[in-house]
């Protein structure tokens, strides 16, 4: 059975005037993006903490807040090592993830179901950060930005560990209790 698909015209997206022309430009844009994301997360985590009820989850959020503050400092060091001023550029992806997390809080009753939702939202954030730091580390390696590479890889490992910890917390019985 043959299917026919409607033909659509796909056009190339024109580049903005300030579009990245080289990998270094794309790298710097990525750093600005994740810098904004980490700073936004520093503001969002206390709300997650306040809404969590499970003590282990609350402790994990406190731990991640401390790490996130360190991520902000590492990113500032990356900018400095490149002779640039640390600059944040709104990260639409992180804004969307944080908006979704806020919706989860509003759409769940306090208790284990909300805690499961907080973990789910947190893991989406972690996965975004893991993808971003992995990509930026690959760029830093090619660009021979050694200080940035060291900092990005250190943060990448912390993000992976946080994701594992959240999975363990959810799997140890929190999700079952939320059932």
N, CA, C and O atoms as a DFTB+ gen file, in Angstrom:
716 C
 N C O
     1  1       0.856      -1.172       0.000
     2  2       0.000       0.000       0.000
     3  2       0.904       1.238       0.000
     4  3       1.707       1.427       0.914
     5  1       0.772       2.043      -0.990
     6  2       1.589       3.244      -1.120
     7  2       0.890       4.411      -0.434
     8  3      -0.332       4.550      -0.484
     9  1       1.692       5.230       0.198
    10  2       1.132       6.427       0.815
    11  2       1.714       7.630       0.114
    12  3       2.863       7.612      -0.327
    13  1       0.944       8.637       0.019
    14  2       1.443       9.863      -0.585
    15  2       1.503      10.936       0.478
    16  3       0.568      11.146       1.251
    17  1       2.595      11.579       0.485
    18  2       2.780      12.653       1.458
    19  2       2.627      13.979       0.746
    20  3       3.018      14.141      -0.410
    21  1       2.059      14.902       1.450
    22  2       1.915      16.240       0.921
    23  2       3.297      16.877       0.808
    24  3       4.103      16.798       1.735
    25  1       3.559      17.498      -0.319
    26  2       4.858      18.166      -0.487
    27  2       4.810      19.524       0.202
    28  3       3.898      20.320      -0.018
    29  1       5.794      19.765       1.025
    30  2       5.896      21.065       1.666
    31  2       7.226      21.673       1.287
    32  3       8.220      20.969       1.110
    33  1       7.234      22.928       1.170
    34  2       8.470      23.630       0.848
    35  2       9.175      23.978       2.147
    36  3       8.617      24.638       3.024
    37  1      10.400      23.522       2.247
    38  2      11.202      23.819       3.429
    39  2      12.252      24.836       3.023
    40  3      12.982      24.650       2.049
    41  1      12.309      25.884       3.769
    42  2      13.268      26.948       3.452
    43  2      14.347      27.002       4.514
    44  3      14.121      26.682       5.680
    45  1      15.518      27.413       4.083
    46  2      16.601      27.626       5.032
    47  2      16.262      28.827       5.899
    48  3      15.679      29.806       5.433
    49  1      16.634      28.734       7.149
    50  2      16.417      29.839       8.077
    51  2      17.534      30.859       7.885
    52  3      18.713      30.512       7.956
    53  1      17.173      32.092       7.648
    54  2      18.229      33.093       7.494
    55  2      18.884      33.388       8.841
    56  3      18.218      33.408       9.877
    57  1      20.180      33.614       8.814
    58  2      20.927      33.914      10.041
    59  2      20.703      35.365      10.449
    60  3      20.571      36.253       9.607
    61  1      20.663      35.580      11.752
    62  2      20.572      36.940      12.276
    63  2      21.903      37.645      12.025
    64  3      22.915      37.002      11.745
    65  1      21.889      38.963      12.128
    66  2      23.110      39.738      11.872
    67  2      24.252      39.358      12.812
    68  3      25.416      39.353      12.410
    69  1      23.920      39.040      14.063
    70  2      24.952      38.710      15.052
    71  2      25.140      37.194      15.218
    72  3      25.627      36.731      16.249
    73  1      24.755      36.444      14.210
    74  2      24.836      34.978      14.288
    75  2      26.287      34.511      14.406
    76  3      27.212      35.154      13.909
    77  1      26.455      33.384      15.074
    78  2      27.792      32.789      15.234
    79  2      28.350      32.422      13.863
    80  3      27.674      31.795      13.047
    81  1      29.586      32.823      13.630
    82  2      30.240      32.534      12.362
    83  2      31.293      31.439      12.516
    84  3      31.650      30.762      11.552
    85  1      31.776      31.281      13.730
    86  2      32.815      30.289      14.018
    87  2      32.410      29.492      15.254
    88  3      31.521      29.891      16.006
    89  1      33.078      28.361      15.447
    90  2      32.783      27.515      16.609
    91  2      32.987      28.287      17.910
    92  3      32.235      28.097      18.866
    93  1      33.987      29.147      17.953
    94  2      34.249      29.938      19.158
    95  2      33.037      30.806      19.510
    96  3      32.695      30.959      20.683
    97  1      32.394      31.370      18.486
    98  2      31.195      32.191      18.722
    99  2      30.058      31.325      19.277
   100  3      29.367      31.719      20.216
   101  1      29.879      30.155      18.689
   102  2      28.835      29.230      19.148
   103  2      29.117      28.783      20.584
   104  3      28.201      28.666      21.397
   105  1      30.384      28.538      20.884
   106  2      30.812      28.152      22.230
   107  2      30.473      29.257      23.235
   108  3      29.889      28.992      24.286
   109  1      30.841      30.487      22.904
   110  2      30.566      31.608      23.804
   111  2      29.062      31.808      23.997
   112  3      28.612      32.091      25.108
   113  1      28.286      31.661      22.924
   114  2      26.831      31.769      23.046
   115  2      26.292      30.683      23.978
   116  3      25.407      30.940      24.794
   117  1      26.831      29.472      23.853
   118  2      26.420      28.364      24.712
   119  2      26.750      28.621      26.173
   120  3      25.968      28.292      27.064
   121  1      27.908      29.209      26.409
   122  2      28.296      29.551      27.788
   123  2      27.343      30.593      28.372
   124  3      26.946      30.490      29.533
   125  1      26.980      31.582      27.582
   126  2      26.054      32.623      28.045
   127  2      24.695      32.005      28.386
   128  3      24.059      32.370      29.375
   129  1      24.276      31.078      27.557
   130  2      22.990      30.404      27.722
   131  2      22.959      29.583      29.021
   132  3      22.033      29.718      29.821
   133  1      23.959      28.746      29.220
   134  2      23.976      27.886      30.422
   135  2      24.250      28.722      31.682
   136  3      23.809      28.357      32.771
   137  1      24.964      29.823      31.541
   138  2      25.198      30.722      32.672
   139  2      23.856      31.280      33.155
   140  3      23.593      31.318      34.357
   141  1      23.011      31.713      32.216
   142  2      21.676      32.191      32.581
   143  2      20.889      31.055      33.233
   144  3      20.228      31.248      34.253
   145  1      20.969      29.875      32.633
   146  2      20.219      28.714      33.127
   147  2      20.599      28.381      34.564
   148  3      19.727      28.155      35.403
   149  1      21.886      28.351      34.845
   150  2      22.341      28.013      36.204
   151  2      21.897      29.082      37.205
   152  3      21.489      28.757      38.320
   153  1      21.975      30.349      36.810
   154  2      21.542      31.415      37.713
   155  2      20.035      31.337      37.965
   156  3      19.577      31.603      39.076
   157  1      19.273      30.975      36.946
   158  2      17.823      30.821      37.118
   159  2      17.523      29.642      38.031
   160  3      16.590      29.690      38.833
   161  1      18.308      28.595      37.907
   162  2      18.117      27.419      38.753
   163  2      18.409      27.736      40.218
   164  3      17.738      27.217      41.110
   165  1      19.398      28.577      40.466
   166  2      19.707      29.002      41.843
   167  2      18.472      29.661      42.471
   168  3      18.216      29.501      43.664
   169  1      17.719      30.394      41.665
   170  2      16.513      31.057      42.167
   171  2      15.344      30.079      42.316
   172  3      14.498      30.255      43.193
   173  1      15.292      29.050      41.463
   174  2      14.157      28.124      41.452
   175  2      14.256      27.018      42.502
   176  3      13.233      26.571      43.019
   177  1      15.452      26.578      42.821
   178  2      15.613      25.439      43.735
   179  2      15.021      25.669      45.127
   180  3      14.448      24.734      45.687
   181  1      15.130      26.858      45.712
   182  2      14.506      27.049      47.032
   183  2      12.989      26.816      47.016
   184  3      12.431      26.338      48.004
   185  1      12.326      27.145      45.922
   186  2      10.878      26.903      45.829
   187  2      10.609      25.397      45.789
   188  3       9.653      24.917      46.399
   189  1      11.456      24.654      45.067
   190  2      11.297      23.200      45.022
   191  2      11.495      22.624      46.425
   192  3      10.747      21.745      46.855
   193  1      12.501      23.122      47.127
   194  2      12.795      22.666      48.486
   195  2      11.595      22.899      49.394
   196  3      11.192      22.018      50.154
   197  1      11.036      24.089      49.303
   198  2       9.907      24.443      50.164
   199  2       8.689      23.547      49.898
   200  3       7.909      23.275      50.810
   201  1       8.531      23.096      48.669
   202  2       7.371      22.286      48.297
   203  2       7.584      20.787      48.446
   204  3       6.621      20.022      48.381
   205  1       8.820      20.353      48.643
   206  2       9.107      18.923      48.828
   207  2       8.752      18.525      50.260
   208  3       8.852      19.334      51.182
   209  1       8.335      17.265      50.435
   210  2       8.022      16.786      51.777
   211  2       8.979      15.684      52.224
   212  3       9.203      15.515      53.423
   213  1       9.538      14.945      51.298
   214  2      10.458      13.860      51.625
   215  2      11.803      14.455      52.063
   216  3      12.395      15.262      51.346
   217  1      12.277      14.051      53.243
   218  2      13.519      14.617      53.785
   219  2      14.735      14.357      52.891
   220  3      15.590      15.227      52.721
   221  1      14.800      13.154      52.326
   222  2      15.937      12.852      51.437
   223  2      15.889      13.735      50.192
   224  3      16.930      14.174      49.702
   225  1      14.712      13.992      49.688
   226  2      14.570      14.877      48.531
   227  2      14.954      16.300      48.905
   228  3      15.660      16.975      48.156
   229  1      14.491      16.754      50.057
   230  2      14.839      18.102      50.518
   231  2      16.357      18.245      50.642
   232  3      16.929      19.259      50.241
   233  1      16.997      17.222      51.201
   234  2      18.464      17.254      51.338
   235  2      19.151      17.255      49.976
   236  3      20.157      17.938      49.785
   237  1      18.608      16.490      49.032
   238  2      19.184      16.444      47.684
   239  2      19.076      17.814      47.007
   240  3      19.985      18.234      46.291
   241  1      17.968      18.499      47.239
   242  2      17.780      19.827      46.646
   243  2      18.769      20.818      47.252
   244  3      19.354      21.629      46.533
   245  1      18.957      20.758      48.560
   246  2      19.936      21.638      49.223
   247  2      21.335      21.379      48.664
   248  3      22.073      22.319      48.368
   249  1      21.694      20.108      48.520
   250  2      22.995      19.736      47.967
   251  2      23.139      20.265      46.541
   252  3      24.186      20.797      46.172
   253  1      22.089      20.115      45.748
   254  2      22.178      20.570      44.359
   255  2      22.253      22.094      44.273
   256  3      22.908      22.629      43.379
   257  1      21.600      22.786      45.181
   258  2      21.700      24.243      45.200
   259  2      23.147      24.666      45.431
   260  3      23.644      25.563      44.750
   261  1      23.824      24.032      46.381
   262  2      25.243      24.344      46.638
   263  2      26.085      24.065      45.396
   264  3      26.943      24.865      45.024
   265  1      25.829      22.920      44.758
   266  2      26.578      22.582      43.545
   267  2      26.295      23.584      42.430
   268  3      27.204      23.986      41.704
   269  1      25.042      23.982      42.300
   270  2      24.659      24.920      41.240
   271  2      25.343      26.263      41.440
   272  3      25.766      26.892      40.470
   273  1      25.456      26.706      42.678
   274  2      26.200      27.944      42.956
   275  2      27.657      27.787      42.516
   276  3      28.262      28.728      42.003
   277  1      28.210      26.594      42.720
   278  2      29.563      26.310      42.249
   279  2      29.646      26.287      40.731
   280  3      30.661      26.688      40.161
   281  1      28.586      25.819      40.067
   282  2      28.558      25.792      38.598
   283  2      28.602      27.217      38.056
   284  3      29.283      27.488      37.067
   285  1      27.881      28.121      38.700
   286  2      27.891      29.533      38.305
   287  2      29.318      30.069      38.408
   288  3      29.797      30.748      37.500
   289  1      29.993      29.764      39.510
   290  2      31.374      30.228      39.698
   291  2      32.310      29.640      38.646
   292  3      33.178      30.338      38.121
   293  1      32.130      28.347      38.338
   294  2      32.970      27.717      37.310
   295  2      32.760      28.378      35.953
   296  3      33.714      28.599      35.207
   297  1      31.515      28.690      35.640
   298  2      31.238      29.350      34.358
   299  2      31.883      30.727      34.318
   300  3      32.415      31.137      33.287
   301  1      31.838      31.438      35.432
   302  2      32.513      32.742      35.501
   303  2      34.010      32.574      35.257
   304  3      34.631      33.409      34.600
   305  1      34.585      31.504      35.781
   306  2      36.001      31.215      35.553
   307  2      36.269      30.899      34.071
   308  3      37.307      31.273      33.526
   309  1      35.326      30.212      33.437
   310  2      35.464      29.925      31.997
   311  2      35.545      31.226      31.203
   312  3      36.433      31.402      30.369
   313  1      34.611      32.131      31.471
   314  2      34.611      33.414      30.779
   315  2      35.924      34.151      31.020
   316  3      36.541      34.665      30.086
   317  1      36.338      34.196      32.276
   318  2      37.564      34.910      32.646
   319  2      38.777      34.327      31.925
   320  3      39.630      35.075      31.447
   321  1      38.862      33.010      31.844
   322  2      40.014      32.360      31.192
   323  2      40.086      32.685      29.701
   324  3      41.146      32.588      29.082
   325  1      38.938      33.072      29.133
   326  2      38.881      33.430      27.716
   327  2      38.994      34.942      27.512
   328  3      38.895      35.435      26.388
   329  1      39.202      35.671      28.614
   330  2      39.322      37.121      28.521
   331  2      37.980      37.806      28.290
   332  3      37.925      38.912      27.752
   333  1      36.898      37.145      28.699
   334  2      35.552      37.684      28.497
   335  2      34.892      37.959      29.830
   336  3      35.204      37.329      30.841
   337  1      33.961      38.923      29.814
   338  2      33.165      39.205      30.994
   339  2      32.025      38.185      31.026
   340  3      31.413      37.907      29.994
   341  1      31.741      37.637      32.186
   342  2      30.630      36.689      32.319
   343  2      29.339      37.402      31.946
   344  3      29.008      38.460      32.481
   345  1      28.623      36.791      31.015
   346  2      27.401      37.402      30.519
   347  2      26.342      36.323      30.349
   348  3      26.609      35.255      29.800
   349  1      25.152      36.609      30.822
   350  2      24.040      35.667      30.708
   351  2      23.142      36.065      29.546
   352  3      22.876      37.245      29.318
   353  1      22.682      35.051      28.814
   354  2      21.715      35.253      27.733
   355  2      20.558      34.319      28.017
   356  3      20.765      33.124      28.229
   357  1      19.335      34.846      28.025
   358  2      18.181      34.029      28.424
   359  2      18.172      32.692      27.691
   360  3      18.298      32.614      26.469
   361  1      18.017      31.646      28.496
   362  2      17.964      30.278      27.992
   363  2      16.496      29.863      27.918
   364  3      15.872      29.559      28.935
   365  1      15.956      29.856      26.702
   366  2      14.547      29.500      26.530
   367  2      14.256      28.074      26.987
   368  3      13.185      27.795      27.526
   369  1      15.218      27.171      26.767
   370  2      15.015      25.772      27.170
   371  2      14.865      25.667      28.690
   372  3      13.936      25.021      29.175
   373  1      15.764      26.293      29.438
   374  2      15.679      26.233      30.901
   375  2      14.421      26.947      31.381
   376  3      13.773      26.488      32.322
   377  1      14.068      28.062      30.749
   378  2      12.845      28.763      31.154
   379  2      11.644      27.840      30.994
   380  3      10.764      27.801      31.854
   381  1      11.610      27.104      29.897
   382  2      10.517      26.162      29.673
   383  2      10.483      25.060      30.711
   384  3       9.415      24.698      31.206
   385  1      11.648      24.526      31.042
   386  2      11.733      23.466      32.061
   387  2      11.305      23.976      33.432
   388  3      10.625      23.268      34.175
   389  1      11.698      25.193      33.766
   390  2      11.314      25.767      35.063
   391  2       9.824      26.096      35.096
   392  3       9.182      25.946      36.135
   393  1       9.270      26.544      33.969
   394  2       7.829      26.783      33.892
   395  2       7.065      25.474      34.076
   396  3       6.040      25.430      34.756
   397  1       7.580      24.409      33.459
   398  2       6.940      23.099      33.606
   399  2       7.010      22.626      35.061
   400  3       6.040      22.073      35.580
   401  1       8.138      22.838      35.709
   402  2       8.282      22.453      37.119
   403  2       7.265      23.215      37.977
   404  3       6.659      22.649      38.886
   405  1       7.090      24.488      37.679
   406  2       6.118      25.293      38.426
   407  2       4.700      24.764      38.203
   408  3       3.888      24.739      39.129
   409  1       4.411      24.348      36.986
   410  2       3.089      23.765      36.691
   411  2       2.875      22.477      37.467
   412  3       1.778      22.223      37.964
   413  1       3.911      21.668      37.571
   414  2       3.808      20.412      38.326
   415  2       3.458      20.698      39.783
   416  3       2.650      19.985      40.377
   417  1       4.055      21.729      40.358
   418  2       3.743      22.087      41.744
   419  2       2.270      22.459      41.877
   420  3       1.609      22.066      42.838
   421  1       1.765      23.211      40.918
   422  2       0.372      23.657      40.976
   423  2      -0.614      22.523      40.711
   424  3      -1.754      22.559      41.174
   425  1      -0.166      21.520      39.963
   426  2      -1.073      20.442      39.548
   427  2      -1.001      19.201      40.443
   428  3      -1.608      18.177      40.132
   429  1      -0.265      19.290      41.549
   430  2      -0.141      18.146      42.461
   431  2      -0.402      18.592      43.893
   432  3      -0.104      19.720      44.286
   433  1      -0.966      17.667      44.651
   434  2      -1.172      17.912      46.080
   435  2       0.164      17.713      46.789
   436  3       0.970      16.885      46.363
   437  1       0.412      18.464      47.871
   438  2       1.632      18.234      48.643
   439  2       1.714      16.792      49.126
   440  3       0.702      16.196      49.498
   441  1       2.903      16.241      49.119
   442  2       3.108      14.855      49.553
   443  2       3.909      14.084      48.528
   444  3       4.649      14.662      47.733
   445  1       3.754      12.785      48.556
   446  2       4.612      11.939      47.718
   447  2       4.378      12.127      46.220
   448  3       5.318      11.999      45.436
   449  1       3.159      12.424      45.811
   450  2       2.910      12.649      44.379
   451  2       3.646      13.901      43.919
   452  3       4.280      13.894      42.864
   453  1       3.568      14.975      44.699
   454  2       4.301      16.197      44.350
   455  2       5.806      15.925      44.383
   456  3       6.541      16.402      43.518
   457  1       6.265      15.165      45.372
   458  2       7.689      14.832      45.441
   459  2       8.137      14.090      44.182
   460  3       9.211      14.363      43.645
   461  1       7.310      13.150      43.714
   462  2       7.630      12.428      42.477
   463  2       7.676      13.398      41.300
   464  3       8.530      13.275      40.422
   465  1       6.764      14.353      41.284
   466  2       6.763      15.372      40.234
   467  2       7.990      16.261      40.284
   468  3       8.539      16.630      39.246
   469  1       8.422      16.606      41.494
   470  2       9.635      17.422      41.658
   471  2      10.844      16.661      41.124
   472  3      11.699      17.238      40.452
   473  1      10.914      15.383      41.419
   474  2      12.029      14.573      40.910
   475  2      11.981      14.512      39.384
   476  3      13.010      14.658      38.724
   477  1      10.796      14.296      38.826
   478  2      10.662      14.229      37.367
   479  2      11.113      15.539      36.721
   480  3      11.861      15.529      35.744
   481  1      10.662      16.649      37.263
   482  2      11.038      17.957      36.723
   483  2      12.541      18.194      36.884
   484  3      13.190      18.728      35.985
   485  1      13.082      17.796      38.024
   486  2      14.512      17.969      38.285
   487  2      15.356      17.146      37.318
   488  3      16.403      17.601      36.857
   489  1      14.898      15.934      37.015
   490  2      15.662      15.098      36.099
   491  2      15.619      15.641      34.679
   492  3      16.589      15.488      33.937
   493  1      14.530      16.266      34.285
   494  2      14.498      16.905      32.970
   495  2      15.544      18.023      32.908
   496  3      16.240      18.181      31.906
   497  1      15.640      18.782      33.978
   498  2      16.655      19.838      34.054
   499  2      18.052      19.221      33.978
   500  3      18.912      19.704      33.240
   501  1      18.271      18.154      34.743
   502  2      19.589      17.500      34.740
   503  2      19.952      17.003      33.346
   504  3      21.089      17.164      32.904
   505  1      18.999      16.407      32.660
   506  2      19.291      15.868      31.326
   507  2      19.634      16.988      30.352
   508  3      20.509      16.827      29.502
   509  1      18.953      18.113      30.470
   510  2      19.282      19.273      29.633
   511  2      20.703      19.753      29.952
   512  3      21.491      20.035      29.049
   513  1      21.012      19.840      31.235
   514  2      22.345      20.306      31.630
   515  2      23.424      19.323      31.184
   516  3      24.485      19.745      30.723
   517  1      23.176      18.034      31.312
   518  2      24.149      17.028      30.884
   519  2      24.429      17.185      29.384
   520  3      25.583      17.161      28.957
   521  1      23.372      17.345      28.599
   522  2      23.551      17.525      27.151
   523  2      24.339      18.802      26.858
   524  3      25.234      18.805      26.013
   525  1      24.006      19.866      27.548
   526  2      24.666      21.153      27.306
   527  2      26.131      21.111      27.715
   528  3      27.000      21.522      26.945
   529  1      26.415      20.622      28.913
   530  2      27.815      20.589      29.356
   531  2      28.647      19.631      28.502
   532  3      29.819      19.899      28.239
   533  1      28.057      18.525      28.072
   534  2      28.781      17.612      27.196
   535  2      29.148      18.274      25.879
   536  3      30.275      18.140      25.403
   537  1      28.205      18.981      25.297
   538  2      28.444      19.689      24.039
   539  2      29.493      20.787      24.214
   540  3      30.420      20.904      23.413
   541  1      29.337      21.586      25.264
   542  2      30.288      22.679      25.488
   543  2      31.694      22.149      25.779
   544  3      32.680      22.761      25.368
   545  1      31.794      21.025      26.479
   546  2      33.113      20.426      26.732
   547  2      33.740      19.975      25.417
   548  3      34.943      20.143      25.216
   549  1      32.942      19.409      24.526
   550  2      33.465      18.993      23.216
   551  2      33.971      20.208      22.436
   552  3      35.024      20.144      21.800
   553  1      33.229      21.308      22.483
   554  2      33.679      22.535      21.818
   555  2      34.964      23.046      22.450
   556  3      35.900      23.417      21.742
   557  1      35.015      23.069      23.780
   558  2      36.202      23.565      24.485
   559  2      37.436      22.745      24.112
   560  3      38.527      23.291      23.945
   561  1      37.255      21.450      23.984
   562  2      38.377      20.571      23.615
   563  2      38.926      20.943      22.240
   564  3      40.137      21.085      22.069
   565  1      38.043      21.100      21.271
   566  2      38.457      21.462      19.914
   567  2      39.100      22.845      19.891
   568  3      40.073      23.071      19.172
   569  1      38.555      23.766      20.679
   570  2      39.062      25.137      20.717
   571  2      40.299      25.295      21.606
   572  3      40.867      26.383      21.706
   573  1      40.705      24.207      22.245
   574  2      41.859      24.200      23.149
   575  2      41.708      25.206      24.300
   576  3      42.659      25.870      24.711
   577  1      40.486      25.284      24.790
   578  2      40.181      26.121      25.961
   579  2      40.305      25.214      27.180
   580  3      39.314      24.671      27.667
   581  1      41.540      25.056      27.669
   582  2      41.837      24.063      28.702
   583  2      41.153      24.343      30.039
   584  3      40.638      23.422      30.674
   585  1      41.141      25.586      30.466
   586  2      40.497      25.930      31.739
   587  2      38.989      25.674      31.640
   588  3      38.382      25.094      32.540
   589  1      38.412      26.114      30.543
   590  2      36.973      25.891      30.339
   591  2      36.679      24.393      30.290
   592  3      35.716      23.931      30.902
   593  1      37.499      23.635      29.570
   594  2      37.277      22.194      29.458
   595  2      37.288      21.533      30.832
   596  3      36.409      20.731      31.148
   597  1      38.276      21.867      31.639
   598  2      38.382      21.290      32.993
   599  2      37.127      21.619      33.809
   600  3      36.572      20.742      34.471
   601  1      36.685      22.861      33.764
   602  2      35.508      23.284      34.529
   603  2      34.226      22.647      33.998
   604  3      33.374      22.222      34.779
   605  1      34.090      22.581      32.698
   606  2      32.884      22.007      32.108
   607  2      32.782      20.516      32.399
   608  3      31.697      20.010      32.687
   609  1      33.900      19.817      32.324
   610  2      33.894      18.379      32.624
   611  2      33.585      18.111      34.094
   612  3      32.886      17.152      34.420
   613  1      34.106      18.957      34.980
   614  2      33.821      18.803      36.417
   615  2      32.321      18.984      36.675
   616  3      31.715      18.213      37.419
   617  1      31.737      19.999      36.060
   618  2      30.306      20.234      36.231
   619  2      29.494      19.105      35.601
   620  3      28.501      18.659      36.176
   621  1      29.905      18.649      34.441
   622  2      29.221      17.539      33.773
   623  2      29.139      16.322      34.690
   624  3      28.087      15.689      34.789
   625  1      30.233      15.995      35.357
   626  2      30.236      14.843      36.276
   627  2      29.287      15.058      37.440
   628  3      28.596      14.126      37.851
   629  1      29.241      16.270      37.979
   630  2      28.310      16.558      39.076
   631  2      26.855      16.442      38.615
   632  3      26.002      15.943      39.349
   633  1      26.584      16.903      37.406
   634  2      25.215      16.804      36.878
   635  2      24.816      15.338      36.698
   636  3      23.691      14.958      37.021
   637  1      25.725      14.522      36.189
   638  2      25.443      13.092      36.023
   639  2      25.196      12.427      37.373
   640  3      24.300      11.593      37.509
   641  1      25.985      12.796      38.356
   642  2      25.834      12.217      39.696
   643  2      24.504      12.638      40.314
   644  3      23.840      11.833      40.966
   645  1      24.119      13.882      40.113
   646  2      22.830      14.355      40.633
   647  2      21.693      13.566      39.999
   648  3      20.753      13.165      40.685
   649  1      21.777      13.344      38.703
   650  2      20.749      12.564      38.017
   651  2      20.659      11.152      38.589
   652  3      19.561      10.638      38.804
   653  1      21.807      10.525      38.835
   654  2      21.821       9.173      39.422
   655  2      21.206       9.183      40.815
   656  3      20.452       8.279      41.175
   657  1      21.524      10.194      41.585
   658  2      20.977      10.294      42.944
   659  2      19.462      10.461      42.924
   660  3      18.755       9.863      43.735
   661  1      18.974      11.267      42.003
   662  2      17.524      11.458      41.891
   663  2      16.839      10.165      41.471
   664  3      15.767       9.834      41.977
   665  1      17.456       9.433      40.545
   666  2      16.892       8.145      40.120
   667  2      16.828       7.187      41.299
   668  3      15.822       6.510      41.509
   669  1      17.899       7.136      42.057
   670  2      17.941       6.236      43.217
   671  2      16.871       6.630      44.232
   672  3      16.190       5.770      44.790
   673  1      16.727       7.918      44.466
   674  2      15.726       8.400      45.417
   675  2      14.316       8.018      44.954
   676  3      13.497       7.563      45.753
   677  1      14.044       8.203      43.683
   678  2      12.725       7.846      43.149
   679  2      12.500       6.342      43.214
   680  3      11.408       5.888      43.558
   681  1      13.536       5.567      42.883
   682  2      13.403       4.120      42.816
   683  2      13.369       3.450      44.200
   684  3      12.825       2.354      44.334
   685  1      13.932       4.083      45.214
   686  2      14.019       3.440      46.525
   687  2      12.677       3.277      47.203
   688  3      12.556       2.447      48.105
   689  1      11.689       4.011      46.821
   690  2      10.308       3.762      47.247
   691  2       9.419       4.985      47.093
   692  3       8.210       4.895      47.307
   693  1       9.978       6.100      46.736
   694  2       9.160       7.310      46.619
   695  2       8.098       7.139      45.540
   696  3       6.939       7.486      45.769
   697  1       8.457       6.616      44.372
   698  2       7.474       6.433      43.313
   699  2       6.401       5.428      43.707
   700  3       5.232       5.608      43.365
   701  1       6.783       4.372      44.423
   702  2       5.815       3.362      44.873
   703  2       4.825       3.995      45.849
   704  3       3.623       3.742      45.771
   705  1       5.331       4.811      46.759
   706  2       4.439       5.482      47.721
   707  2       3.483       6.447      47.001
   708  3       2.343       6.637      47.424
   709  1       3.966       7.046      45.913
   710  2       3.134       8.014      45.178
   711  2       2.028       7.302      44.401
   712  3       1.039       7.923      44.011
   713  1       2.199       5.999      44.178
   714  2       1.238       5.218      43.401
   715  2      -0.126       5.275      44.060
   716  3      -1.079       4.679      43.559
